């Protein structure tokens, strides 16, 4: 089965000028990049402010979503569980 046949929507994380390293904070919404996905589990380290996340609201993750690496070590994938509902899809993810 092709990925597009199994998904309603396939979307990459923010790109270009949408999100920068200086947007990462010690508080706020956890952001998930490929380095945070290990053994199908998510280990967030960085966060972005709610205001920044709200300005890019199409990248909020919902329970039942699948997050995958689109750069770096390919094959990293995890399901978004209730605990991660409302977290944020990072630039290196889809």
C-alpha positions as CSV (number, residue, x, y, z in Angstrom):
1,X,0.0,0.0,0.0
2,X,1.2,3.5,-0.8
3,X,1.4,6.0,2.0
4,X,-1.1,8.3,0.2
5,X,-3.6,5.4,0.2
6,X,-3.4,5.0,3.9
7,X,-3.7,8.7,4.8
8,X,-6.3,11.4,4.5
9,X,-3.7,14.2,4.5
10,X,0.1,14.2,4.1
11,X,1.7,17.4,5.3
12,X,5.3,18.5,5.9
13,X,6.2,20.5,8.9
14,X,6.9,24.3,8.7
15,X,9.6,25.3,6.3
16,X,11.5,28.3,5.0
17,X,10.9,31.4,7.1
18,X,8.1,30.0,9.1
19,X,10.1,28.7,12.1
20,X,13.7,29.5,13.2
21,X,16.0,28.3,15.9
22,X,15.4,31.5,17.9
23,X,11.7,30.5,18.1
24,X,12.6,27.5,20.3
25,X,12.0,28.2,24.0
26,X,12.2,26.6,27.4
27,X,8.4,26.8,27.8
28,X,5.3,26.3,25.7
29,X,4.3,23.6,23.2
30,X,6.6,20.6,22.6
31,X,7.9,20.5,19.0
32,X,8.7,17.2,17.4
33,X,11.6,16.9,15.0
34,X,13.2,13.6,13.7
35,X,15.8,13.6,16.5
36,X,12.9,13.4,19.1
37,X,11.6,10.1,17.6
38,X,13.3,6.9,18.8
39,X,12.0,3.4,18.7
40,X,8.5,4.6,17.7
41,X,8.4,6.8,20.8
42,X,8.6,10.6,21.2
43,X,11.1,12.3,23.5
44,X,10.6,16.1,23.1
45,X,13.4,18.5,24.1
46,X,12.5,21.9,22.6
47,X,9.3,23.9,22.8
48,X,7.9,26.9,21.0
49,X,5.6,29.6,22.5
50,X,1.8,29.1,22.2
51,X,1.7,32.4,20.2
52,X,4.2,31.1,17.6
53,X,2.4,27.7,17.4
54,X,-1.0,29.4,17.0
55,X,0.4,31.5,14.1
56,X,1.2,28.1,12.4
57,X,-1.8,26.2,13.6
58,X,-2.0,23.8,10.7
59,X,1.1,22.1,12.2
60,X,-0.6,21.1,15.5
61,X,-0.6,17.3,15.9
62,X,-3.8,15.4,16.9
63,X,-4.3,12.1,18.6
64,X,-4.2,9.4,15.8
65,X,-1.8,11.3,13.6
66,X,1.4,9.6,12.5
67,X,4.6,11.7,12.6
68,X,7.6,10.7,10.4
69,X,11.1,11.9,9.7
70,X,11.5,13.6,6.3
71,X,15.2,14.3,6.7
72,X,18.1,12.8,8.7
73,X,17.6,9.2,9.7
74,X,14.7,8.0,7.6
75,X,12.3,5.4,9.1
76,X,11.7,7.3,12.3
77,X,8.0,7.2,12.9
78,X,5.6,7.4,15.9
79,X,1.8,7.5,16.5
80,X,0.5,10.6,18.3
81,X,-1.2,9.4,21.5
82,X,-3.5,11.4,23.7
83,X,-0.5,12.7,25.7
84,X,1.0,14.3,22.6
85,X,-2.3,15.7,21.3
86,X,-1.7,19.4,20.7
87,X,2.1,19.1,20.3
88,X,3.7,20.6,17.2
89,X,5.1,19.1,14.0
90,X,8.7,20.3,13.6
91,X,10.5,21.3,10.4
92,X,12.1,17.9,9.7
93,X,8.9,16.0,10.1
94,X,5.8,15.2,8.2
